Amino acid sequence: MLNVEEIRKDFPLLQNDPDLIYFDNGATTLKPQCVIDAVNKYNAYTSVNVERGDYDLSFEVSNLYENTREVVRRFINASKKEEIVYTSGATASLNMIAFGLKHEINKDDIILITLAEHASNVLPWFSIAKEKGAKVDYIKTFANGAIDIDDLKLKMNDHVKVVSIAAVGNVLGYVQDINTIGKVVHQYNCYFIVDGAQSVPHIKTDVIKDDIDFLAFSAHKMCGPTGMGIIYGKYQLLQRLEPLIYGGGANARFDCDMNVILKDVPHVFEAGTPNIAGVLGLNAAICYLEKIGIDNINEYEEYLKKYMIDKLSKLDNIIIYNPDSTSGIVSFNAKDVFAQDAGSFLNTKHVAIRTGNHCAKMLHNIIGTNESIRASLYFYNTTDEIDRFVEACKDINIDNCLNIFF
């Protein structure tokens, strides 16, 4: 078991506000001191651009910047560091993948997703399907969030061009069998794209073992800075991706006759001045997670989740939507209370939690409600916090919620 008392000392926010119960890790995680130091060191002591300056500071930062690709490669077990592309987050990554493949999607092609997907893995495909005359179809998802493999097999055919799913749903928290899904998908000539925003920070990711074509994830959900994300892509597939943004840093040369020579992967996708501090912060975050151990994190989160489910399930006023989830996400509602009102009440008890539709606006077709309360756990949370949280949940009712506002 992790020494959580010692781990919590690494997080200034938790030390500064010991009463805070932070259960909104699915949205953004807290930052340890080592990540803060990495970002501050860049801003205070180097603060120069990368791969442009012929001077020592620029060389130093450029080396750290490029070496981070190797850190990311190691973390997800990619084949080579050139398969790692820097972006501004998982949303940008998923959009860059989708629109980068748009030239390969034709009329009557099929794009398979699920009703549980985050907006970032839905809206780009809607846009492309409308423009190209393609079709978006949905793989059946069980009430617990698991993809129906048999339904996937039925829906796969030669017209399917893309299968794009979240490895872990951001509401129901089910950990999909990516390996099996990938084997089904790759029986056909189509792309297998994985939204790893809720999986990469919590469970071991192996893009080679699972034969993932493209993977997207964000730094800020794994103790890193905001505004920083990653695309992993198989090198030969990244070469088929069209860039979304053109500019400095992405081209080798161009002339007045409109002759353009673009740089190789991955730099062709990184036009403009990048989020250098974000890259260096991500480097520190990954090294921090590796020191703790991703398997240790996963084991501890499963323990916390089970503990929370056991406690919440004893409350008469609570409806739990994913009691059998296999990640640290617990989604629920209080009977007869609007989710946002419940969230406001929990805020008075120093609980930071997410309410609403969680950017998964089609999920109501699966769980029968448009709004829910989401508690998402990470390795710095404790059973003591859960106990205090459950005590607060006991008091969620209409009268107590109304008393906040009147």
C-alpha positions as CSV (number, residue, x, y, z in Angstrom):
1,M,0.0,0.0,0.0
2,L,1.2,3.5,-0.8
3,N,2.5,5.8,2.0
4,V,-0.2,8.4,1.2
5,E,0.7,10.6,4.2
6,E,4.1,11.1,2.8
7,I,2.8,11.5,-0.8
8,R,0.4,14.3,0.3
9,K,3.4,16.3,1.5
10,D,4.5,16.6,-2.2
11,F,1.4,18.6,-3.0
12,P,1.4,22.3,-1.8
13,L,-2.3,22.7,-2.2
14,L,-3.1,19.9,0.1
15,Q,-0.7,21.2,2.7
16,N,-2.1,24.7,2.4
17,D,-5.7,23.6,2.7
18,P,-5.9,20.4,4.7
19,D,-9.7,20.6,5.0
20,L,-10.1,20.4,1.2
21,I,-11.5,17.1,-0.1
22,Y,-10.5,17.1,-3.7
23,F,-12.5,14.5,-5.7
24,D,-12.4,16.2,-9.1
25,N,-9.3,14.4,-10.4
26,G,-11.1,13.2,-13.6
27,A,-11.2,16.9,-14.6
28,T,-7.7,18.0,-13.4
29,T,-5.2,16.6,-10.9
30,L,-3.2,18.5,-8.4
31,K,0.4,19.3,-9.1
32,P,3.3,18.0,-7.0
33,Q,6.2,20.3,-6.0
34,C,8.6,18.7,-8.6
35,V,6.2,19.7,-11.4
36,I,5.8,23.2,-10.1
37,D,9.6,23.5,-9.8
38,A,10.2,22.3,-13.4
39,V,7.8,24.9,-14.7
40,N,9.1,27.7,-12.5
41,K,12.8,26.8,-13.4
42,Y,12.1,27.2,-17.1
43,N,10.2,30.5,-16.6
44,A,12.8,31.9,-14.2
45,Y,16.1,30.7,-15.4
46,T,15.9,29.9,-19.1
47,S,12.7,31.2,-20.6
48,V,13.9,30.9,-24.2
49,N,12.6,29.3,-27.3
50,V,13.5,25.8,-28.5
51,E,15.2,24.7,-31.7
52,R,15.7,28.2,-33.0
53,G,18.5,29.9,-31.1
54,D,22.2,29.3,-31.7
55,Y,23.2,29.9,-28.1
56,D,23.7,27.9,-25.0
57,L,20.4,28.5,-23.3
58,S,18.4,27.5,-26.3
59,F,20.5,24.3,-26.8
60,E,20.0,23.4,-23.1
61,V,16.2,23.9,-23.3
62,S,15.9,22.2,-26.7
63,N,17.6,19.1,-25.4
64,L,15.3,18.9,-22.4
65,Y,12.3,19.5,-24.7
66,E,13.3,16.7,-27.1
67,N,14.4,14.3,-24.3
68,T,10.8,14.5,-23.0
69,R,9.7,12.6,-26.0
70,E,11.8,9.7,-24.8
71,V,10.2,10.0,-21.3
72,V,6.7,9.8,-22.8
73,R,7.8,7.0,-25.2
74,R,9.0,5.0,-22.2
75,F,5.8,5.6,-20.2
76,I,3.5,4.3,-22.9
77,N,6.0,1.8,-24.5
78,A,6.0,3.4,-28.0
79,S,8.5,2.1,-30.5
80,K,10.4,5.4,-31.0
81,K,10.3,8.9,-29.6
82,E,9.5,10.3,-33.0
83,E,6.0,8.8,-32.5
84,I,5.3,11.4,-29.8
85,V,3.7,14.7,-30.8
86,Y,3.2,17.6,-28.5
87,T,-0.2,19.3,-28.4
88,S,-2.2,21.5,-26.1
89,G,-4.3,18.7,-24.6
90,A,-6.4,15.6,-25.4
91,T,-9.0,17.7,-27.0
92,A,-6.5,19.1,-29.5
93,S,-5.0,15.7,-30.0
94,L,-8.3,14.1,-30.9
95,N,-9.2,16.9,-33.2
96,M,-5.7,16.8,-34.9
97,I,-6.1,13.0,-35.4
98,A,-9.6,13.2,-36.7
99,F,-9.1,16.2,-39.1
100,G,-5.7,14.9,-40.1
101,L,-7.4,11.7,-41.4
102,K,-10.3,13.6,-43.1
103,H,-8.7,13.2,-46.5
104,E,-8.9,9.4,-46.2
105,I,-12.6,9.4,-45.2
106,N,-15.0,9.1,-48.1
107,K,-18.8,9.0,-48.8
108,D,-20.5,6.1,-47.1
109,D,-17.5,5.3,-44.9
110,I,-18.4,4.4,-41.3
111,I,-16.9,5.9,-38.1
112,L,-17.6,3.8,-35.0
113,I,-17.7,5.4,-31.5
114,T,-19.9,4.8,-28.4
115,L,-22.7,6.8,-26.7
116,A,-20.4,7.2,-23.7
117,E,-17.7,9.2,-25.5
118,H,-16.5,12.7,-24.4
119,A,-17.4,15.5,-26.7
120,S,-13.8,15.7,-28.0
121,N,-14.2,12.2,-29.4
122,V,-17.7,12.9,-30.9
123,L,-17.9,16.4,-32.4
124,P,-14.9,16.1,-34.7
125,W,-16.4,13.0,-36.2
126,F,-19.8,14.6,-36.6
127,S,-18.2,17.4,-38.5
128,I,-16.2,15.2,-40.8
129,A,-19.2,12.8,-41.4
130,K,-21.4,15.7,-42.4
131,E,-18.8,17.2,-44.7
132,K,-17.7,13.9,-46.4
133,G,-21.1,12.1,-46.5
134,A,-19.8,9.4,-44.1
135,K,-21.8,7.8,-41.3
136,V,-21.3,7.8,-37.5
137,D,-22.5,4.6,-35.8
138,Y,-22.5,3.5,-32.2
139,I,-21.1,0.4,-30.7
140,K,-23.5,-0.9,-28.0
141,T,-22.4,-0.2,-24.5
142,F,-23.7,-2.0,-21.5
143,A,-25.2,-0.1,-18.5
144,N,-21.9,-0.5,-16.6
145,G,-20.0,1.2,-19.5
146,A,-18.4,-1.9,-21.0
147,I,-18.3,-2.1,-24.8
148,D,-20.3,-5.0,-26.2
149,I,-17.6,-6.9,-28.1
150,D,-20.2,-9.0,-29.9
151,D,-21.9,-5.9,-31.2
152,L,-18.6,-4.5,-32.3
153,K,-17.9,-7.6,-34.3
154,L,-21.4,-7.3,-35.9
155,K,-20.8,-3.7,-36.9
156,M,-17.3,-4.2,-38.3
157,N,-17.2,-4.4,-42.1
158,D,-15.2,-3.1,-45.1
159,H,-16.9,0.3,-44.9
160,V,-15.6,1.0,-41.4
161,K,-12.7,3.5,-41.6
162,V,-12.3,4.5,-38.0
163,V,-13.0,3.0,-34.6
164,S,-12.5,5.7,-31.9
165,I,-13.2,4.9,-28.2
166,A,-12.1,5.9,-24.7
167,A,-10.0,3.3,-22.9
168,V,-11.8,4.5,-19.7
169,G,-15.1,6.3,-19.8
170,N,-15.0,9.7,-17.9
171,V,-18.4,9.1,-16.3
172,L,-18.9,5.3,-15.8
173,G,-15.2,4.6,-15.4
174,Y,-15.2,1.2,-17.0
175,V,-11.8,0.0,-18.1
176,Q,-12.3,-1.3,-21.6
177,D,-10.5,-4.4,-22.9
178,I,-8.4,-2.4,-25.4
179,N,-6.4,-5.4,-26.4
180,T,-9.4,-7.5,-27.5
181,I,-11.1,-4.5,-29.2
182,G,-7.9,-3.8,-31.1
183,K,-7.7,-7.3,-32.4
184,V,-11.3,-7.1,-33.7
185,V,-10.7,-3.7,-35.3
186,H,-7.5,-4.7,-37.0
187,Q,-9.1,-7.6,-38.9
188,Y,-10.3,-4.7,-41.2
189,N,-8.4,-2.0,-42.9
190,C,-9.3,0.8,-40.5
191,Y,-7.8,3.0,-37.8
192,F,-8.0,2.2,-34.1
193,I,-8.0,5.5,-32.1
194,V,-8.0,5.5,-28.3
195,D,-8.9,8.4,-26.0
196,G,-6.5,7.8,-23.1
197,A,-7.3,10.9,-21.0
198,Q,-8.8,8.9,-18.2
199,S,-6.6,5.8,-18.6
200,V,-3.0,6.9,-19.1
201,P,-2.7,8.6,-15.7
202,H,-4.1,5.6,-13.8
203,I,-3.3,2.3,-15.5
204,K,-0.3,0.8,-17.4
205,T,-0.5,1.8,-21.0
206,D,1.3,-0.3,-23.7
207,V,0.6,0.9,-27.2
208,I,2.6,-1.8,-28.8
209,K,0.9,-4.7,-26.9
210,D,-2.6,-3.3,-27.6
211,D,-1.7,-2.4,-31.2
212,I,-3.1,1.1,-30.9
213,D,-2.9,3.3,-34.0
214,F,-3.3,6.6,-32.3
215,L,-3.6,7.6,-28.6
216,A,-4.5,11.0,-27.1
217,F,-4.0,12.2,-23.5
218,S,-3.4,15.3,-21.4
219,A,-0.7,16.3,-18.9
220,H,-3.1,18.0,-16.5
221,K,-4.9,14.8,-15.7
222,M,-1.6,13.1,-14.6
223,C,-0.1,15.7,-12.2
224,G,1.2,17.8,-15.1
225,P,0.5,21.4,-16.3
226,T,-2.6,22.5,-18.1
227,G,-2.4,23.3,-21.8
228,M,-0.2,20.3,-22.6
229,G,-1.1,17.1,-24.4
230,I,0.2,14.2,-26.4
231,I,-0.6,12.4,-29.7
232,Y,1.0,9.0,-30.0
233,G,0.8,7.5,-33.5
234,K,2.5,4.7,-35.2
235,Y,5.2,6.4,-37.2
236,Q,4.0,5.2,-40.7
237,L,0.5,6.4,-39.8
238,L,1.6,9.8,-38.6
239,Q,3.2,10.2,-42.0
240,R,-0.3,9.9,-43.5
241,L,-1.8,12.5,-41.2
242,E,-2.4,16.0,-42.6
243,P,-1.2,18.9,-40.4
244,L,-3.9,21.2,-39.0
245,I,-1.7,24.1,-38.4
246,Y,1.1,25.5,-40.7
247,G,3.8,27.9,-39.7
248,G,7.3,28.3,-38.2
249,G,9.0,25.2,-36.9
250,A,6.9,22.8,-39.1
251,N,8.5,23.6,-42.5
252,A,12.0,23.1,-43.9
253,R,11.6,25.8,-46.6
254,F,9.2,27.5,-48.9
255,D,9.5,30.0,-51.7
256,C,7.4,32.6,-53.6
257,D,6.3,30.0,-56.2
258,M,4.5,28.2,-53.4
259,N,6.9,25.3,-53.2
260,V,6.8,24.0,-49.6
261,I,8.9,21.3,-48.0
262,L,7.5,20.3,-44.6
263,K,9.6,18.8,-41.8
264,D,9.4,15.2,-40.8
265,V,7.2,13.7,-38.1
266,P,6.7,14.8,-35.3
267,H,7.8,18.4,-35.9
268,V,5.5,18.9,-38.9
269,F,2.6,18.9,-36.4
270,E,4.2,21.4,-34.0
271,A,4.1,24.7,-35.8
272,G,4.7,27.9,-33.7
273,T,6.2,28.4,-30.3
274,P,5.2,25.4,-28.2
275,N,4.2,25.2,-24.6
276,I,7.8,24.6,-23.5
277,A,7.1,24.9,-19.8
278,G,4.3,22.5,-20.2
279,V,6.5,19.9,-21.9
280,L,9.1,20.2,-19.1
281,G,6.4,19.9,-16.5
282,L,5.0,16.8,-18.2
283,N,8.5,15.3,-18.0
284,A,8.6,15.9,-14.3
285,A,5.1,14.5,-13.8
286,I,5.8,11.3,-15.6
287,C,9.0,10.8,-13.7
288,Y,7.1,11.4,-10.5
289,L,4.4,8.8,-11.4
290,E,7.0,6.3,-12.4
291,K,8.7,6.7,-9.0
292,I,5.4,5.9,-7.3
293,G,4.7,3.1,-9.7
294,I,1.6,3.1,-12.1
295,D,0.6,-0.4,-10.9
296,N,0.8,0.8,-7.3
297,I,-1.4,3.8,-8.2
298,N,-3.9,1.5,-9.9
299,E,-4.1,-0.9,-7.0
300,Y,-4.6,1.9,-4.5
301,E,-7.3,3.6,-6.5
302,E,-9.2,0.3,-6.8
303,Y,-9.0,0.0,-3.1
304,L,-10.3,3.6,-2.6
305,K,-13.1,3.1,-5.1
306,K,-14.3,-0.1,-3.5
307,Y,-14.2,1.7,-0.1
308,M,-16.3,4.6,-1.4
309,I,-18.8,2.4,-3.1
310,D,-19.3,0.3,0.0
311,K,-19.9,3.4,2.1
312,L,-22.2,5.2,-0.4
313,S,-24.3,2.1,-1.1
314,K,-25.4,2.1,2.5
315,L,-27.1,5.6,2.1
316,D,-30.8,5.6,1.3
317,N,-30.6,8.9,-0.5
318,I,-27.9,8.0,-3.0
319,I,-28.3,6.3,-6.4
320,I,-25.0,4.9,-7.7
321,Y,-24.7,4.5,-11.5
322,N,-21.5,2.5,-11.7
323,P,-21.1,0.3,-8.6
324,D,-19.0,-2.2,-10.6
325,S,-16.7,0.3,-12.2
326,T,-13.0,-0.8,-12.5
327,S,-11.4,2.6,-12.1
328,G,-11.4,5.4,-9.5
329,I,-14.5,7.1,-10.9
330,V,-17.8,6.9,-9.0
331,S,-20.9,8.5,-10.5
332,F,-24.1,9.0,-8.5
333,N,-27.0,11.3,-7.7
334,A,-28.9,12.2,-4.6
335,K,-32.6,11.3,-4.8
336,D,-34.9,14.2,-5.8
337,V,-31.9,16.7,-5.8
338,F,-30.6,18.4,-8.9
339,A,-26.9,17.4,-9.4
340,Q,-25.5,20.9,-9.4
341,D,-27.5,21.8,-6.2
342,A,-25.9,18.7,-4.6
343,G,-22.5,19.9,-5.7
344,S,-23.1,23.3,-4.2
345,F,-24.1,21.7,-1.0
346,L,-21.0,19.5,-0.9
347,N,-18.9,22.6,-1.6
348,T,-20.1,24.0,1.8
349,K,-18.5,20.9,3.3
350,H,-15.2,21.6,1.6
351,V,-15.7,18.9,-1.1
352,A,-14.6,19.7,-4.6
353,I,-16.5,17.5,-7.0
354,R,-17.8,17.5,-10.6
355,T,-21.5,17.7,-11.5
356,G,-23.4,17.9,-14.8
357,N,-23.2,15.8,-18.0
358,H,-19.3,15.7,-17.9
359,C,-19.1,16.5,-21.6
360,A,-20.7,13.1,-22.4
361,K,-24.1,14.4,-23.6
362,M,-25.3,11.2,-25.2
363,L,-24.7,9.0,-22.1
364,H,-28.2,9.6,-20.9
365,N,-29.2,7.0,-23.4
366,I,-27.3,4.4,-21.3
367,I,-27.8,5.5,-17.7
368,G,-31.2,7.3,-18.0
369,T,-30.2,10.6,-16.6
370,N,-28.7,13.8,-18.1
371,E,-26.9,15.0,-15.0
372,S,-24.8,13.2,-12.3
373,I,-22.3,13.8,-9.6
374,R,-18.8,12.4,-10.2
375,A,-16.3,11.7,-7.6
376,S,-12.9,10.8,-9.2
377,L,-10.1,9.6,-7.1
378,Y,-6.3,9.7,-7.3
379,F,-3.4,8.3,-5.3
380,Y,-3.2,11.2,-2.9
381,N,-6.8,10.7,-1.7
382,T,-7.5,8.9,1.6
383,T,-10.2,6.8,3.3
384,D,-10.5,9.6,5.9
385,E,-11.5,11.9,3.1
386,I,-14.0,9.4,1.9
387,D,-15.5,9.1,5.4
388,R,-16.0,12.8,5.6
389,F,-17.4,12.9,2.1
390,V,-19.9,10.2,2.9
391,E,-21.0,12.0,6.0
392,A,-21.7,15.1,3.9
393,C,-23.6,13.0,1.4
394,K,-26.0,11.8,4.1
395,D,-27.2,15.4,4.4
396,I,-27.9,16.0,0.7
397,N,-31.7,16.7,0.5
398,I,-33.9,19.4,-1.0
399,D,-34.2,21.4,2.3
400,N,-30.4,21.5,2.9
401,C,-29.7,22.4,-0.7
402,L,-32.3,25.2,-0.6
403,N,-30.8,26.6,2.5
404,I,-27.6,27.4,0.6
405,F,-29.4,29.9,-1.5
406,F,-32.0,31.3,0.8
